[in-house]
Structures are given as C-alpha cells and as structure tokens.
Amino acid sequence: MTLGPLMVDVAGTELTADDRRILAHPLVGAVILFTRNYESYAQLERLVDEIRAVRTPPLLVTVDQEGGRVQRFREGFTVLPPQRAIGRLYDVDAEAGRRLAWQCGWLLAAELRAVGIDMSFAPCIDLDYGVSEVIGDRAYHRDPEVVARLAVSCMQGMRAAGMQATAKHFPGHGAVVADSHKALPVDRRPLSELGDELLPYRRLIANGLTSVMVAHVLFPEVDEAPAGFSSRWIREELRLALGFTGAVFSDDLSMGGAAFAGTVPERARRAIAAGCDLLPICNDRDAVHATLDELAGEADPLSQVRLVRLHGRPMPARAELHASARWAECRAAVDHCRDAPNLQLNA
C-alpha cells in the first residue's frame, strides 16, 4: 500500500477502532501526535508501535517538537529552549550559537527517533520582525543570514540523529500580525521585497533540505490564493526558482487561515492541485471522514518517493542514547542555555 496525501491525528493514548479504520485508508500517509497522546514514555512507545503496525510501508509518525512554546512531549524528554534564545547566543558568540543550534537539532531528533517517531516539524525559519505573536520567540533572528546559518546547523544536527528537517512556514509568516490558526494573514509586499524571507530557504535547499511546510498567508501582490493553495508559490517559486525537490506539506487544513479555500475536502483538493504532497487535518475528525469520502484520484508517484524518503533512520533506543557522551554533552548545553539569565524569553 502506498502513502496517501492526508496526515491525521488520533484520539488518545492508544488507538481506537475508528483510529485504526482511518489509518488503514489508502488516502492516509501520516499521523501527527499531540500532548494528549502522551501519558508516559512506555505508553508512547506502544502507541507508535501500534501506528507503525497498521500499514506497510508504515505511516509516517510526526510531532511538533520545536522547543520553547511548541514542544508536545516534555516529561521524559529534554525541554528545549525557544529558537530566539539560540539567536541571542549567536549575537554574543557566533560559533557557540551555531553549535547550540546543531545540539538542539540533534537532541530533538535523537530523542524522538529513540521512541520511533519519524519527524518533527522544525526548524521554524520565519524572520523575527517582532509583530507576529504566533511566531514570536519561535524565530531565530531578524537577520536572514543568521537564520540561515542557525537553521542549516539545526538541520545538520537532526540529520546526524536520523531525522529529516522541515523548514517552515514558506514563504514567511514573521511579518504579519494575524494568527493563521484563527484568520488569514495578509502580507502586501511584492515578490521583489521578499528576498530576506527566501534566503534561508535557498541556503537550506542548497544543503539538502527534504521537506517544507507552506504557510496559510496571503501575498496578494504575488497570487490571489494563500501560499498553501498557490501553484505560483509552490510550483513556480519553491520548485522552479529555488530548485526544491523534496516534500511539500500544507499547514493544518482545519486552521482559520485555510477557510479561504472552502470546506476541508475542498481545501484538500486545492492544496494537492497547487503542489502539496501531504495535508494535515488536525483536531477535526468529522472533517477527516468527509475528506476521505470525497477525495479521489491516484497518488502522485513523485509524491510517494518524496514521502518515503522522510522515514527516520534507525537510532539507539532510549537507554543507550542516555548513556552516550554526545547526549550528555548536548543535554548540558541545552540546560545551560535555558538557565542563562541573559537568554530568558521575555528579557
């Protein structure tokens, strides 16, 4: 069975009968986990094993584990600093900042791979303009060169730990005030003024980036459709102009910023037509059922290749990981960053 274009969530700490029916559907290709799916480390291992046993090849198992405000699993995992703290360290000591970005990426990925999770949607490479509350301290820096350097280091750390990185939110969410979870943000700059936003993507793509998440942000000077539903952004700018050949994720189709495209099944059709490979539908089981009923068509063979490549590589289990010198070194660096007074979130 191939991996389909939908990413779905599951109800709780173990699979229900309805979860299993949905995960077995050929249109489903991935699962995203949330805090409600985590009770203990042993329980999470069992849940991931359950999910992976449903299909062959196994579904991709994913989570948002950036650090800072966006970290679904905390107890039993290293609590990671927000990316802005890494950017502040870079301003003091560039080499130390790049090293910490690598260490956070490695630690994030190694701990998730130890429990069998394939992907975390990180790093966030939006620029820190100081206007977007939903981005805020999730951004490394305002300077696109600094963002690019830190993001490449993070990606390399994740890759060393057996996980592919996902750069988000293309082409940029940092310069708009509205929260795309609730409404459609609008950025009225023309493409000629978006070079800073695109620079980190250029650098990451040149270094082998395999996954991008596209924002529900409207750039009316570029296209009449928000980026996640825009073939202009995905096919022309991301794939042709920037040369990206990896997987393209839509942002969550149940978000307020996606309402532009109609019902959730209509949003799914438009996102696929625009060039997205995988479409998250989160926290709306009725919309998942409706989309499975209404979405039709065969999977794109190129999408299949892109998605299969996102499975994580085998890595040491938790006990072996925690016994390693690298884990101890990375954990100490993260603890030092998080506890440093001059790197506090609201300084």
C-alpha positions, 0 to 999 in steps of 0.5 A, a space after each residue: 500500500 502506498 502513502 496517501 496525501 492526508 496526515 491525521 491525528 488520533 484520539 488518545 493514548 492508544 488507538 481506537 477502532 475508528 483510529 485504526 479504520 482511518 489509518 488503514 485508508 489508502 488516502 492516509 500517509 501520516 499521523 501527527 501526535 499531540 500532548 494528549 497522546 502522551 501519558 508516559 514514555 512506555 505508553 508512547 512507545 506502544 502507541 507508535 508501535 501500534 501506528 507503525 503496525 497498521 500499514 506497510 510501508 508504515 505511516 509516517 509518525 510526526 510531532 511538533 517538537 520545536 522547543 520553547 512554546 511548541 514542544 508536545 512531549 516534555 516529561 521524559 524528554 529534554 525541554 528545549 529552549 525557544 529558537 530566539 534564545 539560540 539567536 541571542 547566543 549567536 549575537 554574543 558568540 557566533 560559533 557557540 550559537 551555531 553549535 547550540 543550534 546543531 545540539 538542539 537539532 540533534 537532541 530533538 531528533 535523537 530523542 524522538 527517533 529513540 521512541 520511533 517517531 519519524 519527524 518533527 516539524 522544525 526548524 521554524 525559519 520565519 524572520 523575527 520582525 517582532 509583530 507576529 505573536 504566533 511566531 514570536 520567540 519561535 524565530 531565530 533572528 531578524 537577520 536572514 543570514 543568521 537564520 540561515 546559518 542557525 537553521 542549516 546547523 539545526 538541520 545538520 544536527 537532526 540529520 546526524 540523529 536520523 531525522 529529516 528537517 522541515 523548514 517552515 512556514 514558506 514563504 514567511 509568516 514573521 511579518 504579519 500580525 494575524 494568527 493563521 490558526 484563527 484568520 488569514 494573514 495578509 502580507 502586501 509586499 511584492 515578490 521583489 521585497 521578499 528576498 530576506 524571507 527566501 534566503 534561508 530557504 535557498 541556503 537550506 535547499 542548497 544543503 539538502 533540505 527534504 521537506 517544507 511546510 507552506 504557510 496559510 498567508 496571503 501575498 496578494 501582490 504575488 497570487 490571489 490564493 494563500 501560499 498553501 493553495 498557490 501553484 505560483 508559490 509552490 510550483 513556480 517559486 519553491 520548485 522552479 526558482 529555488 530548485 526544491 525537490 523534496 516534500 511539500 506539506 500544507 499547514 493544518 487544513 482545519 486552521 482559520 487561515 485555510 477557510 479561504 479555500 472552502 470546506 476541508 475536502 475542498 481545501 484538500 483538493 486545492 492544496 494537492 492541485 497547487 503542489 502539496 504532497 501531504 495535508 494535515 487535518 488536525 483536531 477535526 475528525 468529522 472533517 477527516 471522514 468527509 475528506 476521505 469520502 470525497 477525495 479521489 484520484 491516484 497518488 502522485 508517484 513523485 509524491 510517494 518517493 518524496 514521502 518515503 524518503 522522510 522515514 527516520 533512520 534507525 537510532 539507539 533506543 532510549 537507554 543507550 542514547 542516555 548513556 552516550 557522551 554526545 547526549 550528555 554533552 548536548 543535554 548540558 548545553 541545552 540546560 545551560 542555555 535555558 538557565 542563562 539569565 541573559 537568554 530568558 524569553 521575555 528579557 
